[in-house]
Amino acid sequence: MTKLSKNSYLFADSELFKVVQMSDIFPDSKTFTDYVPIRSLEKIEAKYLKKCQVPDFSLKAFVEKHFYKQPFQSIDYQSDSTKSIEQHLGELWQVLRREPATSEGSLIEIPYPYIVPGGRFQEIYYWDSYFTILGLQASRQIDLIENIVNNFAHLINRFGYIPNGNRTYFLGRSQPPFFSLMVNVLREEKGDEILLKYLPVLVKEYQFWMQGKEELSDENNTHKRVVLLEKDVVLNRYWDEHDTPRPESYREDLELAKGSSVYPEGIFRDIRAAAESGWDFSSRWFRDGKNMSTIHTTEILPVDLNCLLFNLEKTIFRGYLLAEKKGKTDQYFALAQQREKAIEKYFFNEKKSFYCDYDFMEKSYKNHCTLAGVFPLFFNLSNSFQAKKIAGILEEKFLKDGGLTTSLNQTGQQWDAPNGWAPLQYITYRALVNYGFMELANTIKTRWMQTNEKVYLSTGKMTEKYNVETTNIEAGGGEYPNQDGFGWTNGVYLKFCSLK
């Protein structure tokens, strides 16, 4: 992993950081990780260790004196709900736009303009950006799409992968690999030369996800993100290079570890791996399907991740086909074929007639269904019989008045019922369109858009997630309040508008 300067937020090991994160001077743990020190962290730490012994020492005053909060327009933005939602979203692109980022505090430099989600999230996020890009495409902001893709290419070239976001405390993990889909959006606009341009970085990202594959054996069947299941069958899991509390959720992670029977390093790694999934958090990662203290993400092969990697293999194959590199073309065609067969074998649960995650330690499917199970349909990996069964389950069990619920479990986690999220509405819509279920697809689209519109009319906000079961109640769960903005919600709404 590329080393950063000592003045970065590898500061998380310092005594000052730990004391602040365990205090109640900020509303959540992310706030302080985004503050910028006014001088070297070593000098601030030394001063803290000396000053904290004074009887009238104020931790909050000390932090305010030695750190500052970066000003961001979107935090203070007030919308005008008398404007149409389309006008509002058109204005929001400028509010959420950031110019090239310089390395400051925990922020990692990226060279081109980009879009942030909004609210507490004032940095670029990996998988969010694909759904934001869909809205930018509908708004015909193609140059900004190219800037975002170039930023991610820059991060791959620098670190070997795309971090969760451009913050130093995200180094060590990525997010669902949507980069190939972003490249394909740009390819739709600019032609096949786009695929050739980004082929080297697509290959680099693939190598990151497959790191250690050649060293796998029956005796040692896991390494980082790869798992050997049988001869020549390797699938992927989520992982993180670190097994410590997340700096941006320091207190929350320590408190969870206290209530778990798992050794702390194990639970911290599983928490971080779930954060890499983007579904932080969901019952799909819990051994008992209910309690986060039973989290075991690194023992699970996620169906959505492996479908995304199938798409990455297929995209690289197409790139080498354009480049007329027959050896490489054959290699990636074979890899995509192998994964396609493995997805069918290890993820389609005949008893439930649905795609489920696979627990490779127990050699069994996870017990409950989530919208991750529609990814095989999104990538055209299912047969018509499977698609019909899945469509029926979506309509009977997942579809609510406000759209699709993320899972069928109510656990208090934000990636469970009764919450709906924009990216999964879009993935499911496209999945159903692929197999001709237009009426159900359009019902989902219409109900979701109406939920967005209803909340906008009453609050003037587009939010991160929505309660799709009781649409007059705000979505909840998770480690922080529902956020306003919101990049991927805006993107999916605008994309849906363009499909009317």
C-alpha positions, -999 to 999 in steps of 0.1 A, spaced: 0 0 0 13 35 -9 27 53 21 13 87 30 30 114 50 31 112 88 8 142 88 -20 120 74 -47 104 96 -27 74 104 -31 97 134 -57 72 147 -30 55 169 -24 87 189 -37 92 224 -55 125 215 -74 108 187 -86 80 210 -96 104 238 -116 126 214 -133 97 197 -144 82 231 -157 116 243 -190 132 233 -178 165 220 -188 155 184 -221 140 172 -204 110 156 -169 96 151 -165 107 115 -166 144 124 -131 145 140 -115 123 114 -123 150 88 -109 179 108 -76 194 96 -47 200 119 -32 235 118 3 222 124 21 188 124 2 161 143 33 152 163 35 187 177 -2 188 185 0 154 202 30 165 223 12 197 233 -20 177 242 0 153 265 14 182 284 -18 203 286 -42 175 295 -27 173 329 -39 208 338 -70 208 361 -92 231 340 -82 215 306 -110 216 280 -107 189 253 -132 207 231 -114 240 233 -80 223 226 -94 206 195 -110 238 183 -77 257 187 -55 231 169 -78 218 142 -103 234 118 -133 221 99 -132 224 61 -161 246 49 -184 229 25 -213 246 7 -236 215 7 -237 213 45 -254 247 48 -274 245 16 -311 253 20 -334 241 -8 -364 260 -22 -393 234 -23 -414 258 -44 -391 247 -73 -398 215 -92 -378 185 -82 -360 185 -116 -350 222 -111 -338 213 -76 -317 185 -88 -302 206 -116 -290 231 -90 -278 204 -67 -251 193 -91 -233 226 -85 -239 224 -47 -224 188 -46 -196 195 -71 -160 198 -57 -130 211 -75 -98 190 -76 -89 179 -40 -56 186 -24 -41 165 3 -53 182 35 -59 165 68 -74 131 59 -84 141 24 -65 123 -4 -57 144 -35 -76 137 -67 -68 158 -98 -102 164 -114 -136 179 -103 -160 154 -87 -194 150 -70 -198 142 -33 -230 125 -18 -238 154 6 -245 157 43 -217 143 64 -201 127 33 -178 154 19 -155 131 -2 -159 110 -32 -173 75 -27 -166 46 -50 -199 27 -57 -220 58 -51 -204 75 -80 -218 50 -106 -253 59 -97 -244 96 -96 -229 92 -131 -262 79 -144 -279 111 -133 -250 132 -148 -255 113 -181 -292 122 -180 -282 158 -173 -257 156 -202 -227 165 -181 -204 142 -199 -172 161 -191 -179 157 -154 -185 119 -159 -151 117 -176 -135 137 -147 -149 112 -122 -137 82 -142 -102 99 -145 -101 104 -107 -108 67 -101 -81 58 -127 -57 81 -108 -65 63 -75 -60 28 -91 -27 39 -105 -16 54 -72 -28 27 -48 -35 -3 -70 -72 -1 -62 -100 24 -57 -104 31 -19 -138 33 -3 -134 71 -6 -106 96 -9 -98 97 28 -67 82 43 -88 63 69 -104 44 40 -71 30 28 -71 -8 32 -105 -14 16 -123 -7 -16 -161 -9 -24 -182 -29 -48 -163 -28 -81 -185 -6 -103 -156 10 -122 -161 -11 -153 -197 0 -154 -186 37 -152 -162 31 -181 -191 16 -201 -213 47 -195 -185 69 -209 -180 44 -237 -217 49 -246 -210 86 -251 -176 85 -267 -171 52 -284 -149 21 -282 -117 41 -278 -128 47 -242 -125 10 -234 -90 9 -249 -80 40 -229 -90 25 -195 -81 -11 -202 -48 -10 -182 -65 4 -151 -94 -21 -154 -67 -49 -154 -50 -33 -124 -83 -33 -105 -89 -69 -114 -55 -79 -101 -63 -62 -68 -94 -83 -63 -77 -115 -74 -45 -109 -54 -31 -142 -40 -52 -165 -63 -21 -184 -76 -10 -192 -40 -43 -209 -30 -44 -246 -22 -66 -271 -5 -46 -265 27 -47 -227 23 -79 -219 5 -83 -182 14 -61 -151 9 -75 -116 13 -104 -113 -12 -101 -147 -29 -115 -181 -18 -108 -215 -34 -139 -237 -34 -128 -265 -56 -103 -272 -84 -101 -240 -106 -131 -224 -89 -121 -192 -71 -147 -167 -59 -144 -135 -40 -153 -120 -6 -150 -86 10 -119 -79 31 -99 -51 47 -61 -49 52 -67 -38 88 -81 -55 119 -85 -25 141 -115 -2 148 -124 21 119 -112 56 127 -144 71 114 -165 48 137 -140 43 165 -163 43 195 -190 24 178 -166 -4 168 -151 -7 203 -186 -8 219 -196 -36 195 -165 -56 202 -173 -55 239 -206 -73 233 -192 -100 210 -178 -134 219 -154 -131 189 -119 -119 195 -117 -81 188 -94 -83 158 -118 -108 141 -148 -86 146 -130 -55 135 -120 -72 103 -155 -83 97 -169 -49 103 -144 -34 79 -152 -60 53 -189 -52 56 -179 -15 51 -162 -25 19 -194 -41 7 -212 -7 10 -239 -25 29 -228 -12 63 -247 -27 79 -271 -55 70 -284 -88 85 -269 -105 54 -235 -103 73 -248 -117 106 -245 -153 115 -279 -153 133 -295 -129 108 -304 -106 136 -276 -92 158 -245 -74 146 -224 -90 174 -226 -122 152 -211 -104 121 -189 -128 100 -185 -110 67 -152 -126 58 -168 -161 58 -194 -151 32 -191 -151 -6 -215 -122 -17 -235 -128 -49 -234 -91 -59 -196 -89 -56 -191 -119 -78 -215 -107 -104 -196 -74 -105 -163 -92 -110 -179 -113 -138 -187 -80 -155 -152 -68 -149 -138 -99 -165 -162 -96 -194 -153 -59 -199 -115 -67 -199 -122 -94 -224 -140 -69 -247 -111 -45 -243 -85 -71 -254 -108 -81 -282 -107 -45 -295 -70 -44 -290 -67 -77 -309 -47 -94 -282 -59 -130 -288 -41 -146 -258 -55 -121 -234 -89 -123 -250 -90 -161 -246 -78 -158 -210 -105 -134 -198 -132 -151 -218 -124 -183 -199 -123 -165 -166 -157 -150 -172 -171 -184 -182 -157 -201 -151 -172 -174 -128 -206 -176 -146 -208 -213 -139 -197 -208 -103 -223 -181 -97 -250 -206 -109 -237 -234 -87 -229 -215 -55 -255 -187 -54 -288 -200 -68 -308 -214 -39 -332 -239 -54 -353 -241 -22 -359 -204 -21 -358 -199 -59 -336 -169 -53 -299 -160 -54 -284 -159 -19 -250 -153 -4 -229 -184 3 -212 -192 36 -181 -211 25 -172 -221 60 -205 -239 65 -207 -248 29 -243 -236 27 -265 -207 16 -272 -178 39 -308 -182 51 -324 -150 40 -329 -131 7 -319 -96 0 -318 -74 -32 -282 -85 -37 -299 -115 -53 -311 -95 -84 -275 -88 -96 -274 -120 -117 -304 -107 -136 -288 -73 -139 -259 -90 -157 -280 -114 -177 -267 -145 -158 -301 -161 -152 -323 -183 -173 -359 -173 -180 -373 -198 -154 -351 -184 -126 -359 -148 -136 -397 -155 -135 -394 -171 -100 -373 -141 -87 -397 -116 -102 -426 -133 -84 -407 -131 -51 -398 -95 -56 -434 -86 -63 -448 -107 -34 -423 -100 -7 -400 -70 -15 -424 -46 -32 -439 -20 -8 -459 12 -13 -427 32 -16 -406 9 -36 -384 -22 -28 -373 -30 7 -336 -40 9 -341 -72 28 -370 -90 45 -355 -87 80 -362 -58 104 -331 -55 125 -326 -18 130 -297 -18 105 -300 7 77 -295 -19 49 -325 -40 61 -363 -35 60 -381 -11 60 -355 9 42 -351 13 4 -320 26 -13 -318 42 -48 -290 20 -62 -309 -12 -55 -341 2 -70 -322 9 -102 -303 -24 -103 -337 -43 -98 -355 -22 -124 -328 -29 -150 -327 -66 -140 -364 -70 -146 -363 -51 -179 -336 -75 -191 -361 -103 -188 -391 -85 -201 -410 -79 -168 -418 -44 -178 -450 -39 -157 -432 -48 -125 -402 -28 -134 -422 3 -141 -442 -2 -109 -410 -2 -89 -397 29 -108 -430 48 -103 -434 40 -66 -398 49 -59 -400 82 -77 -433 90 -59 -416 84 -26 -387 108 -36 -412 134 -47 -434 131 -15 -404 136 8 -391 165 -13 -424 183 -12 -427 179 25 -390 186 34 -372 201 4 -347 173 6 -335 143 -14 -322 119 12 -298 90 14 -325 63 20 -362 61 24 -387 41 45 -406 23 17 -431 6 40 -444 37 57 -435 65 34 -446 93 59 -419 81 83 -382 89 78 -358 61 72 -337 51 102 -311 27 114 -274 28 110 -246 47 128 -257 82 119 -289 102 110 -304 100 75 -284 124 52 -295 151 28 -280 156 -6 -280 130 -20 -257 120 -49 -270 85 -58 -306 93 -50 -304 123 -74 -287 103 -100 -312 74 -100 -342 98 -100 -328 117 -130 -320 84 -148 -356 72 -142 -369 105 -155 -350 100 -187 -366 65 -191 -402 78 -191 
